[in-house]
Amino acid sequence: MQTTETKPNVKPIDCSHYINGEYLQSKDGKTFENVNPATEEVLGVVAEGGKEEVDYAVGVARKALKGEWGNMPVRERSAIIRKIGDLILERKEELATLESLDTGKPLWLSKKVDIDRAAYNFHFFADYMTTVGTEAYQQDDIALHYAIRRPVGVVGLINPWNLPLLLMTWKLAPALAAGNTVVMKPSEVTPMTATVLAQICTDAGVPAGVVNMVHGKGETGAAITSHDDVDAIAFTGETITGTAIMKAAAPTIKKLSFELGGKNPNIIFADADIDDVIDTTMRSSFINQGEVCLCGSRIYVERSIYDEFLEKFAARAKELKIGDPFDPETKVGALVSEEHYKKVLSFLEIAKEEGGTFLTGGKIPEGLDKGFFVEPTIITGLGKDSRCVREEIFGPVVTVIPFDTEEEVLEQVNDTNYGLSASLWTSDIKRATRVAAQIEAGMVWINTWFLRDLRTPFGGMKHSGLGREGGAHSFDFYSELTNITIKH
Ligand code: NDP
């Protein structure tokens, strides 16, 4: 499938653990294969860590807390964190290529979103950390109370496969900014960019033992989450994994930050700017093959513009070029793994059984039977109890449902266990703010989607998460406060 013009010009890498400033294999030599989802070829091997590797990584992370890192002045630590961002940008071509080989996403997208935003996470927190203060209260003429901030300690960072480097850095940057040491575990299906990131941290001046990484499968993650000497877990992934982590972390009362699954609604009122709506709905439905936790997979459209919306939306979806991630014209790449591909295909079968109509897609694209490709799929005719409307599919698959009143749509929108994000479209600002305040989600966008400012609270309610990340929220998670009282 890949022509010479579109062949990646960076070679895939084998992935070793990174502990105490050096790459190493598992003691028992165990590895597993890493597969390119666009070609089904083996990219290389990945070390599979177990309890022994996790113990070693946690031990050196604990020791490093007390060393140079723990005593480093804020300005110096900030300069190192900024440098990590600079080095990510210097190695952008290499990192973007590895990300596309691992995930199957288009190369242009890896560059524009994954790598640029990963670098910005470090640049943002390098600045932000120099402004962070605490609280002080004068209590009449009785006492002065003030709080001091210290790192939580050793933090486990466990991440999914959809935005591998971006999501890892979204946790690593504030964890380091607040002075912690970490043990990272990237997803088993997307291990390459994190492997490079570990070396970049050392190159930027992070002392050995501060940033450690153990590769592996779910059991490796479980060894981190149940470890006695890990103080906090920052996790992004499926809701069901979050439940398992909560149980594993309970005996040692670890601090937890969870960014979990979503089934996010887009609500489109008839007075919205339809062209703007279509442009953004294309992105919120199909960018990154629909593998973004914030994707709007339930689309509710006011009945008077339902037919016009469907016609324009379907016409645009049919134009999307699917295929080789290294072809600059490609808009939709491959799904991340065979397992996930089968899950998405099974939902297409469910949609058929439930009586849904495929306005577009619903199948594997012609000529792309090698690799894990699925056509952008728009489904109509399904009701609120359909599994395709209720469950997270996490692929290029959306359902569209008409509505008549604000009350009716709000009831459907909130009739879910998830509560991550929503996107709402109307030119009536009063309606926009009224409806936005009633949506049970951690983030609501009005007339836009995925517009981020890293100071704002990011996260979900209900089964979509626990706590918030971003700016002060990240800092609060990655630090502990001690209140000190001086009696006058
Ligand atoms: P998973 O929950 O399957 O995996 C996430 C990470 O957890 C992986 O590194 C995985 O390892 C590890 N893991 C698996 N089992 C355990 C365990 N018992 N203990 C500790 N760690 C474990 O999620 P996916 O990788 O499938 O990612 C997709 C999900 O992520 C979707 O639900 C999506 O909505 C969510 N997500 C949420 C975001 C948000 O901000 N709310 C952002 C992006 C994605 P391994 O890979 O080896 O199985």
Boltz pocket constraint, residues with backbone or C-beta under 6 A from the ligand:
constraints:
  - pocket:
      binder: B
      contacts: [[A, 158], [A, 159], [A, 160], [A, 161], [A, 162], [A, 167], [A, 185], [A, 186], [A, 187], [A, 188], [A, 189], [A, 216], [A, 217], [A, 218], [A, 219], [A, 220], [A, 221], [A, 222], [A, 223], [A, 225], [A, 236], [A, 237], [A, 238], [A, 239], [A, 241], [A, 242], [A, 244], [A, 245], [A, 258], [A, 259], [A, 260], [A, 261], [A, 262], [A, 292], [A, 293], [A, 294], [A, 392], [A, 394], [A, 420], [A, 460], [A, 464], [A, 465]]
      max_distance: 6.0
